[in-house]
């Protein structure tokens, strides 16, 4: 598959005061939300045909934003739009890409989703491709922009590490050096809101990706690198961060900027109307632009200290398909005696959302729920020995291993794993309403992709599909290590270690049915009456021009329904 498209414009300079965006975020059958960052205070207007919708900008730490709610649209419609600032046309620009479109949901149409995680913001030239590979999202954007491209996704779901606040590019570090001494803490990592704002601009201003985000609805959930590696992995990790001189400003800036750049667009108009920060913006009646800075910082401080006070999770329904996106980072309980991946408020919310009555139930979580069995056993063992009740030496060793090898997925929070496994099984067995055809976890994070399935005699299929990375591949030598740890001798050895530590057995067994592979890719999921069809797409060099890659299919999986206890899936290669 090749894009056949060559953009004509050059780089991330947007005229007319539009610094970032437009980004098409929440879309349903009759409304759409369009987000922008502007250079100054203004009125942002979205026009489509003879209709127009407006919103005034608000300011946070010197940066200006607006989210325009477009309403009264026709279900299943496709219509172009333009962006105007104080009446002046600023989008689209002449860069060779098609005009931006709003595509509303068609209730009668089966949904199609793109998903993936882990995307670094480095150049798309030969140097960037050599160190980080071809950006799969960008290759997909070029393919979408080609004449005749047909079947667009209804949603782009980003499952974490949209930005890397702790592992910055040369370009980001140049910006940091212009502001402060990069040799002083936190060094080349992000320090404040201003640096987060620049990082988001680097991530989303490439012409191809900017166009993609302007015409393809997106939803997002953070993972650790959006804040810092191993974020909330343990109480010891958190205490270590709190002892630094810079962590408080980092977490406040990270959560505040996440609310603006990522979370705000996840919400439906009704959900946004109930959000206290959004209420402050839309209820502003004073003169001039509303300054959200103080409210945003207070909000971030509160959410960091009392995670139960706010939920970052959200849920979307498409007629017979439900997508639940759950926060597996900020909502953690870290005290050893209460350790859980989801706090009581979050687990209660997830319990309520995981219901039958849908053909397919999708659960988006940045961390794979079903890790490869070997890795699952190792992480559950590590959690057990890290408990201070197991003795000082064992606890010290477990904590060191946890941080060194990122042993902090669902398996390392056994209380939450067991609870959610029960939810999934009850849904699949028809105990929470009519059983769906599939219960499927969508995840990223681990820097390799695969599909696993729970071994069951009947009922709904319980599946795990992983797409990682979009652009941040493991070095070759680490790929062999990861494969051995996850799928090789670590499987029986890990099970033996977990049994020695008296870890409860998982409530079910699962097996790999596809993978692993380590390419940069973007996954496409299509739901239908016959099951789920998934494909993983990667960029491929074309015409010796690193800036204009084509697109290839890395893997596919056809996950049909159960019939008489038999699993319907892709035949082995070669048949």
Phi, psi and omega in degrees: 000132182228148185287320182065020184234133178233109179293151184256339184280174174237157183356177196296047176248119182249122183282166171080012174092004177266106185278323183209142183095189007288149175242124177277115185253245184296131176223134171236206185283338183231000182217162177213152178241127183238125187251142177216157165242132184243166182280341183204170177298135180192177170259126180262129182235131173256127179241138175215114186063233180265002184258155180211149179224142188231158169205142174279150177285156167239163185239142174220117179051043175085001179249143188250133185223158171208148170234116183262125178267116180261123187226172179076024181274165179268136180299139178070021182263157176230117184218140178287158176217160176232160180242134180231137175247118185050039176091345183270132178291123179236351180207134010281169176245162182278089179228011176092352181269155177297167175293156180282148185230153168250120178246109181279159182287144175253111184304335182273355186258137176290137184287153176231125184239143165255143178209159178172178181209170171068086181227116179274155183253082176237171185297157180257024177268188183300321181295312180296320179291329180291321183272329186235001181076173179285136178292111182295326178295319181291319177299322178292321178300316180296324177293318178298325184283346182291145178303138176086359177296127188264286197271096179276150174293157174275344183200140169255115182255114179264120189254039172115156181056048173294328174225156178247100182282345185248352180225086193265154180281169177301320181294320177294320180293329174297319177297317179299316181298330180286346184253326188203172178285111185289349178276349177263150183305137007268028176064226182282001175279165181288147183246318190215183184299320181301320180286325174298317180300319179292321180296318177297323179294320176298322184290327193239012185252357172303136186306317182292312181291326178296317178296316179304312182290342178277346187231354179240116181304144183226150173224151190215148169220142184282165166226196191294318187292341172299336176244294176191148180310135178068020180312122178060035178286330181197166177293323177298319178298316182296318178298321179298317179294319183293340178280347180281165180277347190244347188297319183302313180294324180296312184289323177295316179292320181295313180290321179296313179293326177297319179301318183284308189279330185243305192289321185306320180283349176287338190273143172287164177304322179292316179295321179295320181299335180268355182279126184301321180293318179295323177300321178298323181289307187284340179267005179294126181239359182283178179284145175078186184283140179284130179263112183272354192308306184295316179297320181296316180293318178297320177300312182296320177298317181294316182296324178292319183277330180228080184303329181294349183282351182205143178246132177265352183284161178204167185222140177230140177240134170241090178047269185259011179232131175245134174245120175252125177246117189247136176286118178249020181238300187283338187267023184277149168254124190253348178297131185309322183282347180235013189306126181203148178286331179236131178289170184304323180292317183290319181292326177293320178297314180296320177304318181289324184283330184281087183231157174278194182092357176247154176290319179226132175250118181250133178239110178272122177216130186303324181264133179302129176289316177256089172294161167308142190305319181300315180292323177302313181296318181297317182291321179293323175297316182296320177299318183297314183283343180283347179295128181305335179293345180275359180110151186297316184294313179297317180298318179297315180295316181299319180294320180295316179295321180302312183286324184291322186244017177054049181270070186212041176269193179304323182298333181272006174229073191300326179302312181289321179300313182296320180295312183290326174300321177295316177304311184297318180294319180295321176297312183295334180267004177079020180272355180235040185106175180308130184294135175285173173287320182221147167242111191234125174271130177249127188212176177218227168078316195275356177067025162208158186245150180190172172230132175235161180218140175288136179279115185224150179281329182194188181082194182290152172284137174247119191232157172231120176242128183240135171229109181196132004259164167285318174200086173180067188288153173290143171301150185308317183293329178285336178295316179296320180295315181297317180296318180294318181294323186274322191237348186264223182301343181295340183294301178291325180294317179296320178297321178295316179297316181297322179293322177297327180273005178061037175284132178302142178296146173303151182289349177204167176255156176217161183220155176286130175243354177200130175105189004273162168222157194242008181294156161295124176212165173236131183264146176240127179242129176240123178267144178207178178292341182266356181133211180241138173244125181237146173218147179245123186247142181227154175284149179223137180302138183222130175058029178055028180241101186298336183280349185229068182287159170268195184224138177227158176268123181273318183202157174224156175212122175256109187251090183280182181278165176281137174227116180055038177080357181266142179270130176261118180205180182303139173289160178301153180302142176100348178271000000 
